[in-house]
Amino acid sequence: MHFTLDPADIAFREEVRAFFATGIPPEWRTRVRAGLRLNPDELTAYQKRLAAKGWGAPTWPAEYGGPGWSPIQQYIFWSEAAAADAPAQFHQGLELIGPIIFTYGSPEQKAHYLPRIINADDWWCQGYSEPNAGSDLASLRTRAVREGDHYVLNGQKAWTSYGHVASHCFVLARTSDEAKRQQGISLLLVDMKTPGITIRPVATMDEKHHTNEMFLDDVRVPVTALVGEEGRGWEYGKVLLDRERMVTASVAVFLTQTIRAIREAATRRTIGGVPLIDKPGFRAKLAQYEIEVIALQTMVLRVMADASAGVDSGPLGSMIKLRWSQLSQAGTALWVGALGPEAAHFAPVDQGAGLPEDMPYAMQGALYARVTSIYGGSSEIQHNIIAQRALGLKG
């Protein structure tokens, strides 16, 4: 694979670099490096700034409001964002339901929702997983019964990330019973202010409110909220999940932020009068980690090259997702180790005690990173996809 920038790409890189040279508040940086999402109001402000520049939806075609960038330009954008400690954009609207709407949605849905997604006027959450229907999503039991001009939804969703702040949710629900479980499932766009929706927080070990249970009790949704055709939601949902795994192609670039955080922490900390960064054992660990990150980013470039050539990358998306989750966990753990025992104080600490400002966030990031091997398809599922699609093994 050859990766060279032509003069237009170099000029684009300089424009992106200049954009990120200002406007990333210092108080964001340690949280971003820890792999933590910023608060919704912060991400909304960031998204609106990108939208004003015309860069709100980096992967979208120009006809739907995106910049129409080539895969190389997308990679340049993500690389410069990572170098500036800018956050990854919130992906539920941009990379999950947005592309489904512009691919399968009605003209009215496209006209209404797409500009609002780009400008962060709407915040989307995902209504897929259920109790006993996580990895085996085809066993979902939430139902949508047609009554005149509405569907009436009843059921329960699990792991609804940011459902407590979302304005809308894209929901998979069963609209008919078929012999094959994957049939009879439809995709609906639901306004979270609709009566009958109850959100209950789920406690996570990083002590942050990320995710929720969602209960749907006689929730009336207009039939115009149906995406595409009734009964084809499984097909649309698979496209969405494949895209979610490919979102990690962009997020993988941001692992360089964690490398910088590890290096800075190891430079500050001394053991026996010697900076940790100069200890051979630690230097070897950091070097090995950086090599593995570079290898993953090389795989991302392969995917970009395939996209430019119109070639199907096959299971590479699952490979990237799997490896990114492993490296995300390994990197935050190495950062905690570089900071030392005090990093266990991941709850707010007394900044006047002389502790580094990144001390409370590294452990939060390490704990939050545990979820990366579950969401977007668990690591076990990714192993199965790789075995079947890359190695030709039968389950």
C-alpha positions, 0 to 999 in steps of 0.5 A: 500500500502506498500513501502519498499526499498530492499538493491538494491534500497537503494544502487541505492538511494545512487548512485543517491544522490551522482550524484545530490550532485554535478552539480546543479548550485546554480543559477538554484535553485530559478527558479526550486523551483518556478516551472519555466523551465530553459532556453533551453540551460540549460536544454540541458546541464542537459539532456546531463549530465544525458544521459552520465550517462545512465539516460537520459530517466528514464521511457524508456525500456532498449531496446530503450536506457532507464535504464530499471528502475522499478517504485520504482527506477523512484520514487527514482530518482525523489525524489532525484532530487527534494531534490537536487533542480534539474530541471524536464527534458523537457518532450516533446521529452522524455515523449510524442513523444519518447514513441509514436515513440518506440511503433508505429514508423518505425524501421528507425524512432526509430533508428534515433530519439530515441538516439537524444531525449535521448542526447538532440540533438533534441528539440521537440514541440507539434502541437496539439491544434488549434483555436477552437480545444483545448479541442475538439481536434477532430475538428482540421482543419489542413490538410495533403494532399498526393502528391507523396512522400510527405504530404503537410500541411496547417493550424494553431496550437496554444499554441506551447510551445517552438516552437521558439527553437524547431528543430522538431514538432509532428503534428496532421493533417487531412488526410481524411474526415470521418463520425466520426471526430476522424477518418482520423487524422494522426501523422507526424514528422516535421522538423521545418526548413521546408519551410512554417513554421511561428512562432509568439510569444504569450505574457503571463502574466509572461512576458516570451516567452514560447508559440507561434502560428504556421502557416503551409503554403504548408509545404512539409513533406516526407511520411516517417515522418508518424508515424504508419498508416495513419488515426490512429493519434487520437489513438496515440494522446490519448495515448500521452495525457494519458502519458502527464497526467502521467508525472505529477506523476513525477512532483508532487514529485518536490512540495517538492522544493516549500515547502522548498522555502516557509519555508525559506522565512517565516523564513527570514521574521519578522513581529513585531519582530517575524519570520513569520514561528512562527506565528500560522496562517501561520504555520497552512497554511504551515502544511496543504499545506504540508499534501496535498502534502504528500497525492498527493505523496502517490497517486503517489506511488499507481500509481507506485505500480500499474505499478509494478503489471501491473495493470491499474490505471484507472483515477488516472492519471487525479486525479494526474494531477488535484490535482498537478495543484491545489497544484502548484498554491496554493504553489507558492501563499503561497510562494509569501505571505511568501515573502511579498509585495515586491514579486510583483516585479517579473520583474528583480529587483536591487539585490543591494537593499538587496532583497532576490534572490528568490524575482523576481522568486516567482511571476513569478512562481505563474503567470506561475502556472496558466497554469497548469490547462489548459495544458495537458488537462484542469481541466474541462476535468480532472473532466469529465474523473474522473466522467465518469471513476471513478464514472460511471457518464454519460455526 
